[in-house]
Structure formats: C-alpha cells, structure tokens
Amino acid sequence: MSDPKDVPVPADLVSAALRASDNLGKDVADVSLVAIADEAGVSRSTLLRRVGGSRRALDEAVRASGVDPGGQRPVRERAVESAARLISEQGLAATTLEAVAASAGCSVHSLYAAFGGRDELLRAVFERYTPILDVEEALAAPEEDLSSRVHGIYRMLGTRLSREPRVLPAVLADVFARPEGPTVDLLARFFFPRMLAGVGGWLAGEVAAGRIRDLPVPLLIQQLISPVALHFMMRPALGRVPGIEFPDAEEVYTTFADAFLRAVATEPHPRPDQQE
C-alpha cells in the first residue's frame, strides 16, 4: 500500500481546502472533510476517493503548496483511520477503544467525546471503508441501462473490497465466526437497513419495471453481492495456493456481472462494450 503522502492530490481540491479554511476562519487541518467537499462541489466519498482515501494526503498537499495546514488532525479522523487499520490487520475483536486510542495518539476519553462509544466509532468506520457510500452514490447517478449499471456495481464492489484496509472482509469473517455476536447487531442497525433502502430499492424498481424477475429482494441482493464479495475475500489466500491462477480483476467483474444478468434479467442484456 502506498503512503498517503505519495498520492497525487488534484489542485482543485487543495484550492477548495484553502477556500473552506478562509471561509470558516480555521486551520485547514481543523476544517471537516464535509466542508471541504461542499466547497469543491463533490460528495465526501468522492473527495476521499480522489485523495486516495486519506485526509493526511490532502493536508500534505496543502503543505506542499506553501500553506501550513495547522495543528494535528482531528481525533475523529485519526481514530477512524486507526480503527480501520486495526480491523483489517487484527480483526474486530482486537479493535478496542484502548487499542484505537494508542494507535491514533489520543486518549480513550477523547474517543468517547468524539463518538460516544465503540458502536458509533465502528459505524463511522463501516461507512467510510465498506462499499455502502460508493453503492449509494452509484445508484444516485443518472439512470443507465441495466447491463451498464450492473457491470459498474461489480467493478466498484471489487475495487473497494480489494483495497486496503480491508474492513468488510474482516467484518464478514467476524459475522461468520460469531453469527450471534455483537457485530451482527451493529450491521442490523447500521448497515442492512441502508443496503435494503439503496440496493433493495433499486432492485425492486427493476422488478416493477419488468427488467428483473420477480424474486424476493433480499435474495436478489445476496445474488448480486455474494459472488464478488466471496471472491475478493478469498482471493489473497487462494492466490498463494500452487496451481490456482485467477483471471485479472476486470475479467472477474465481467464474469460475475454477466452471470447475474443471465440469472435474473427478463431479457438478454449485452455488455456495455458490446452495445452500439
């Protein structure tokens, strides 16, 4: 994984950070990503993606432009990044508030002040480092034909699931290991309702329009997400097994998207690259 300071940050985002800093009368480091995104005219998730997923990269780019970004980054930002890294490397059970505080260079008291408790911290991590925001943004984009949208969703899911820190695979591993554990409760409160509203709402609309077979929406969601999620969860481990050679990621996206469309679409849908 490359260091955030090595990620090239677009000049327009540096300018937006400086304008937001001037408007609010704060150091750049103390201006929220939401405020910077608003100034840049993009969503927060788009801003994070364009700076390589790290606030530090943006602050370093501001410093490189000749402006001191100011004091230490907010506790909330440092804690979310540290918790995501701990989840990816050591699992959810090891991601205690004490471990996060030590990694983020803050006190447990500061974490309670910023989040109110571990559940809210994990919710913030899930929102930033799982595909939920990316899926919502993709579905909010201008309407596409079914094939283009499905292929785009698979490409986005695969890209997000293979990116470090790998939070979602660690979360799912904890769910499989402890199906009655606290992680399931967190997902039931924070993640599943949004997935049903976003992906489920889109699929229900496609069913109503007659483009997708009339199947239960929860099963359609599983049929859409499960193959690509399982593949990218297992790919790092199985890639070390002699004799196993996976196709490149683009072929994986296309294969799974085509299989989903063959299974649920009410009529053939050519791939985006085969459409006139």
Residue, then its C-alpha position, 0 to 999 in steps of 0.5 A: m500500500s502506498d503512503p498517503k503522502d505519495v498520492p497525487v492530490p488534484a489542485d482543485l481540491v487543495s484550492a477548495a481546502l484553502r477556500a473552506s479554511d478562509n471561509l470558516g476562519k480555521d486551520v485547514a487541518d481543523v476544517s471537516l472533510v464535509a466542508i471541504a467537499d461542499e466547497a469543491g462541489v463533490s460528495r465526501s466519498t468522492l473527495l476521499r476517493r480522489v485523495g486516495g482515501s486519506r485526509r493526511a494526503l490532502d493536508e500534505a498537499v496543502r503543505a506542499s503548496g506553501v500553506d501550513p495546514g495547522g495543528q494535528r488532525p482531528v481525533r475523529e479522523r485519526a481514530v477512524e483511520s486507526a480503527a480501520r487499520l486495526i480491523s483489517e490487520q487484527g480483526l474486530a475483536a482486537t479493535t478496542l477503544e484502548a487499542v484505537a486510542a494508542s494507535a491514533g495518539c489520543s486518549v480513550h476519553s477523547l474517543y468517547a467525546a468524539f463518538g460516544g462509544r465503540d458502536e458509533l466509532l465502528r459505524a463511522v468506520f463501516e461507512r467510510y471503508t465498506p462499499i455502502l457510500d460508493v453503492e449509494e452514490a452509484l445508484a444516485a447517478p443518472e439512470e443507465d441501462l441495466s447491463s451498464r449499471v450492473h457491470g459498474i456495481y461489480r467493478m466498484l464492489g471489487t475495487r473497494l473490497s480489494r483495497e486496503p484496509r480491508v474492513l468488510p472482509a474482516v467484518l464478514a469473517d467476524v459475522f461468520a465466526r460469531p453469527e450471534g455476536p455483537t457485530v451482527d447487531l451493529l450491521a442490523r442497525f447500521f448497515f442492512p437497513r441502508m443496503l435494503a433502502g439503496v440496493g433493495g430499492w433499486l432492485a425492486g424498481e427493476v422488478a416493477a419495471g419488468r427488467i428483473r424477475d420477480l424474486p424476493v429482494p433480499l435474495l436478489i441482493q445476496q445474488l448480486i453481492s455474494p459472488v464478488a464479495l466471496h471472491f475478493m475475500m478469498r482471493p489473497a489466500l487462494g492466490r498463494v495456493p500452487g496451481i490456482e491462477f485467477p483471471d485479472a480483476e476486470e475479467v472477474y467483474t465481467t464474469f460475475a456481472d454477466a452471470f447475474l444478468r443471465a440469472v435474473a434479467t427478463e431479457p438478454h442484456p449485452r455488455p456495455d462494450q458490446q452495445e452500439 
